[in-house]
Amino acid sequence: MERVALKGQNLIIYTDGVSRGNPGDAGIGVVLKDKNGAVVDEIGKYIGTTTNNVAEYTALINALEYAVKHKTVSADIFLDSELVVRQMNGVYRVKDENLALLFNKAQALIKKIRVKGQGSRVTLTHIPREKNKEADNLANKAVDLHLSKK
């Protein structure tokens, strides 16, 4: 449901992953906004049975893949997973093998954005859960939709 042309834009992105049961039914939510805060696109997707940390990383990877596909110049990404933000920013080591694979994939996607030249950047910032309601709602709706079809 892409709403505007995004090529070369700076994006503000909110991501969230949910898992009901941890591991349990999981979903992701991604809200992409332009520099003025207008929503330009959204992603809500059921991702199967997994943990909350895998869901958080999967949401981040979906956001980064979107940014690469649309030739985004820079991305300021906000998520409520302190673990993912601290791992991605090099504060925490990644010990879990499954998370390490997702971490490496996310880092590779960030490099693709950063190689675009001057002004290209990706920032990841931890925010409180209550400031991430849009992405959280998308993730929960994706799980609800899946469960309603069972």
N, C-alpha and C positions, 0 to 999 in steps of 0.2 A: 504494500500500500504506500509506495513511495510518492511523496507529495510535491517535491520540487527537485530541480536538477542539483546534484550535489558535487559534481566534479570540481576538485580543487578547493573545496570549502574547509573551514575549521568546524569541527563538530564538538558538541557537548553531549556526552553519552552517560546514561545511567544504566547499570546492569544489576540483575539480581538472579539468584538461583534458589529454588526451594526444594526440599525433600521432606515428604511426610512419612516419618518413621526412621529415617536416617540409618541405614538405607531404606528407601521407600519410593513411592511414586514421586517423580521429580519433574520440574519444569524450569524454564528460563524466561526472563523478561529483559528486553533491551529497549530503551527509549533514546532516540537520536534527535538532537535539537540543533538548530543553527545558532550562530553567535548571538542572536537576539532572543533566544529561548523558545522559538517556535518549533513545535514538533514537526520533524520532516519525515520520520518513519518510526515504526515500532516492530518489534519481533516478540512473539509469544509462542513458545514451543514446548510440547511434552517431550521429555528425553528418556523415558523409561524408568527403571528402578536403579537408583544410585544414591550416593551420599550428598549431603548439602555442599561439601567442599568441591566435589566433582561438578555439581550443578553450578556453583559460583564460577568456577573456571570455564565451564562450557559457555556460560552467558558472556563472559569476557571474550572468549575466542570468537563467538558469533559476532560480537560487536567489532572486533578487530578485523575479521574477514570482510565484514560490510565496509569498513573504512578503507581497506585495501582495494576492494572491488570498485569502490566509487572514487578512488584516487584522492582520498582525503589528505589535506596538507598537514593538519594537526588535529589531535583529539585529546580533549580533557575528559577523562573517564572517572566516574564516581561510582563507588560500590560500598555496600555495607559489610562486606567480609574483610575484617581486619587481617585475617590470616592471608588471604590472597593478595591484598595490597602490600603487606609487609614482605611476603615472599617475592612478589614481582619487583619490589623496590630494593631487594637485597638485604633487608633487615633480618629476616628469618631464613634459615636453610630449608630446603624442601627435602623432607625425609621419606615421605610416602612415594613408592614407585609409580603408582597411578597418577598422583598429582605431579610428579616430576615430568611425566610425558606431556601433560597438559601445560605445565609451566614452560617447557621448552617450545611447544607449539606457539604459545602466546608471545614469548620473547622473539621468536622468528618473525611473527607477524608485525610486531612493533618495529623491528629492524627494517622491514619493507616500507613502513611509513616514514621512518626517520631518514632513509637514504634519499628522499626526494629533494634534499638541499636546504638552503637557508630558510629558517623559520619553521621547518618541519619538526614536530615534537609530539610526544605522547606523554601525558601525565596520568598517574593513577592516584586517586585520593580516597581515603576512607571517610565515609559519612555515616551519621546515625541512621538507623533503620527508618525512623519517621520522616527522614528527608528523601527516602527512596521509594515512596509509596507507588509511584507510577509503574516502575519496573517490577516491583513486588506484585502488584495487581495483575500484570500481564502473565507473570510466572504462575501465580495461583489460578488464574482463569484457564491457562493451558492444562493444568493438572485437573481442575474441575471438569473441563470439557471431556478429557480422556475418561475420567471416572464415570461420567454420566452415560458414556457409550457402552460401558461394561454390562 
